[in-house]
């Protein structure tokens, strides 16, 4: 997937940097990015639903990540939690 906000030359340099990294470092970057995404999801849920408990925020994030159908099958008792 091509980034929409990066010039081709900058993208080429970025890819070269990634290629020079060890697999462990690339994995750590991927883990950090996933954690950042989850944090942003949590903050978005908290902003939309300030009344939610931490458990409701957790479930709302899971619902966003899984999608409604899978979420409702996996958490049938938590259907009222909205993302």
C-alpha positions as CSV (number, residue, x, y, z in Angstrom):
1,X,0.0,0.0,0.0
2,X,1.5,3.3,-1.1
3,X,1.4,6.1,1.5
4,X,-0.6,9.1,0.3
5,X,1.4,11.7,2.2
6,X,4.9,10.7,1.4
7,X,7.0,11.7,-1.6
8,X,8.5,8.7,-3.6
9,X,12.0,9.7,-2.7
10,X,11.2,9.8,1.0
11,X,9.4,6.5,0.8
12,X,12.5,4.9,-0.9
13,X,14.8,6.2,1.9
14,X,12.4,4.9,4.5
15,X,12.3,1.4,2.9
16,X,16.1,1.4,2.8
17,X,16.2,2.1,6.5
18,X,13.7,-0.7,7.3
19,X,15.7,-3.1,5.1
20,X,18.9,-2.4,7.2
21,X,17.1,-3.1,10.5
22,X,17.3,-6.4,12.2
23,X,14.2,-8.5,12.2
24,X,13.9,-8.0,15.9
25,X,13.9,-4.2,15.5
26,X,11.3,-4.3,12.7
27,X,9.2,-6.5,15.0
28,X,9.5,-4.1,17.9
29,X,8.5,-1.2,15.6
30,X,5.4,-3.2,14.5
31,X,4.5,-3.9,18.2
32,X,5.0,-0.3,19.1
33,X,2.7,0.8,16.2
34,X,0.0,-1.7,17.2
35,X,0.1,-0.4,20.8
36,X,-0.1,3.2,19.6
37,X,-3.2,2.2,17.4
38,X,-4.9,0.6,20.4
39,X,-4.2,3.7,22.6
40,X,-5.7,5.9,19.9
41,X,-8.7,3.6,19.7
42,X,-9.2,3.8,23.5
43,X,-9.0,7.6,23.5
44,X,-11.5,7.8,20.7
45,X,-13.9,5.6,22.6
46,X,-13.4,7.6,25.8
47,X,-14.0,10.8,24.0
48,X,-17.3,9.5,22.4
49,X,-18.4,7.7,25.6
50,X,-17.1,9.5,28.7
51,X,-19.6,7.5,30.8
52,X,-18.0,4.1,29.9
53,X,-16.1,2.1,32.6
54,X,-12.6,0.8,31.7
55,X,-14.2,-2.6,30.9
56,X,-16.7,-1.0,28.5
57,X,-13.9,1.0,26.8
58,X,-11.9,-2.3,26.5
59,X,-15.0,-4.0,24.9
60,X,-15.6,-1.1,22.6
61,X,-12.1,-1.3,21.3
62,X,-12.4,-5.0,20.8
63,X,-15.7,-4.4,18.9
64,X,-13.9,-2.0,16.6
65,X,-11.1,-4.4,15.9
66,X,-13.3,-7.5,15.4
67,X,-16.2,-5.9,13.6
68,X,-19.9,-6.2,14.7
69,X,-20.6,-9.8,13.6
70,X,-17.6,-11.4,15.2
71,X,-17.9,-9.3,18.3
72,X,-21.5,-10.2,18.8
73,X,-20.7,-13.9,18.4
74,X,-17.7,-13.7,20.8
75,X,-19.3,-11.4,23.4
76,X,-23.0,-12.1,23.2
77,X,-23.6,-10.5,26.7
78,X,-21.9,-7.2,25.7
79,X,-23.9,-6.1,22.7
80,X,-24.9,-2.8,24.2
81,X,-21.3,-1.5,24.2
82,X,-20.9,0.8,21.2
83,X,-17.6,1.8,19.6
